[in-house]
Amino acid sequence: MMEDKKELEKVTSCAMCANMCKYSCPTYLATGKETITPQKLARLILYKENELLEDQPGFFEVMFQSAMCGACKIHCIYDNYDLRKFIQIGRSHAFQEGMLPEETRKRVETFTKFGNPHGERQLIQKGTGDLGYFVSCSAYNDQELLKAMDRIVSTSREQVHQFGGADICCGAPLYYAGDTEGFRKAAVKMKGELEKRELRKVIADCPTCMKMMTEMYHEAGVDLDVEFIHTTEFLNALLEEGKIKLKRRNATATFHDPCILANDMGITKAPRKVLDALGLEIKEPIYSGEDTHCCGGLAGARIGNREVADKVSMMRAAELKITAADIYLSACPTCKAVLSDVHMKDIAELVSEQIIDD
């Protein structure tokens, strides 16, 4: 698994650590399972490396119980260490051996057939210009979000080329399933989609799509000559440039930081600047910013085990409800769908509701 001695030393250090980062790990906190804490995962990876594991199916099963949210990276005492890299290697071996969790296997099969994880769908293609808006798989059926973005773009008079649907997907389902070659092909296809549209900058509504295209494509050997910005950064820029104006709203709001947006993209200020512009009183949940907890995601996506994913989702919803805010907001279509118990809205939807028409 590991050819680089330095990489092996990093995993060894993680495996021998005091494991205090487990108290930031949402899968551990939601399930209480010691075997899926970062340190224990590192130990299993080390045992696998040294051919000390007899239960290979059990090893692969545990590799798919990580939320891959980056909480352990943020709270790690070691510099430049990310356990997810080694978990991903384990998942790649599981894919090669045909030992995927059932939910993950179904998503891969659907992707193979339709080019996306959700099944047959129409191509979204409208607008012009070199500023693109990529409609993610998660946002494709979210009519409230899509209508909100349409209104915001129209009011700002920005020329935006909106695209997505059909078989246009960042490839994240394949990446998290451990299908290295399939993911590389998806990255190459996305590069072609961007180049034929001659885009210089792309707005991403999904933090995972943004991570894939800005970080993981490079690791797969595919580099994009395009700047990516998240929806919240786009909204904040429109407000700062005076291209949209908002009616202030007298209400309390809790913002759920999507884990990938906060932990990997480092975007926590832009959403709160938008909330400030809306005049909202922000009631932060107990875990927010870089201390945020993952929503759990869709079963078979980052977490392959439905029971674990559901427990993480229920834990996060309970944490958010403690604030008793009037409005619950996020900036990720998946988080919005998974955390529907708190009547979650995307931040773009509230901006659209409060926008002042010219």
C-alpha positions, 0 to 999 in steps of 0.5 A: 500500500505505501511505498514511501517510508515517510508516509508509513512513519506518519501513519505509525505516529497517528496509530500511536497517538493519544487519540484525542482527536476522536472527540472531534470525530462525528462518526465516533461521537454519533456511534461510540464505536472505538474502531472508527476513531482516527487512531484505530483506523490508522492502526488497522491501516498499519496492520493491513500494511504489515499483513497482520489482518485476517479479516479483510472484509471487516477492514474494508467495511471499517474504511467506509465508515469514515465521514471523510469530513476532515475533522481529524485533520483540523485537530491533528497535532501533526503537520501536513498529515491527513488520515483520509489519504490512507483511508482512500487507499484502503477504499481503492483496494476494496473497490479492486476486490469488489468489496464495496458496501451495498449502498456505495455499490449501487451509486457506482452502478448508477454512475456507470449507467448514467454518468451521475449518481442519481439516474437519468436526467436532462442537460441544464444549459442556459446563459452565456459568458465566461462565468459559469455556474455548475449545477451539482448533482445534489442541486439538480432537483432542488428547485428552490435553490435553482430558482433562487440562483436564477433571481440573484443572477438576473437582478445582479445583471451578471452574465452567467453560463449555467450548466449541469445535469445529464452526465456532467458530474465531478466524479465524487461518487467514484472517488469516495468509492475508491474507483481511481481510474473511473474518477480520473476519467470523470475528471478528464470529461469535466475538463472537456466540459469546461474547456468547450464552454471557454469558462474562466471562473466557475461558481460551485454550489456543492463544496464537495464538487469544489474540493474535487475540482480544485484538489483531487483532480490534480492528484489524479493528474488532471489540472484545470485552468479555471478559478472556482468560487463557492456560492457564498463567495459569489453572493458576498462579492455581489453584495460588496460590489453593490450589484444586489441589495437586500432587505434586512430581516429581523430574525435569528439564524443558525448557520450549519458549516458544511464540513468540506467547505469549512475544513478543506476549502477554509470558507467560513467568513463569506457565509457569515458576511452574507448573514450580516448583510441580511441583518440576522442575529446569528446563533452559532451551534455548539460546533461551528466553523472549523469545529463543525460536525458533518451532516452525515451525507447520503448513505453510500456517498462518503459514509458507506454504512447507512446506519452510521450515516443516519446516526451522524445526521441525527446527532447534527440535527439535534445539535442545531436544534439547541439554538432554537433559531428562527431560520436554519441555513447552510451552503451545501445542497446535500446538507440541506437535504439531509438536515431537513428535520430543521427545515434547512434552507440554502443561504442563496434562497434567503438572499433571493427572498430578501433581494430588492428588485431594481 
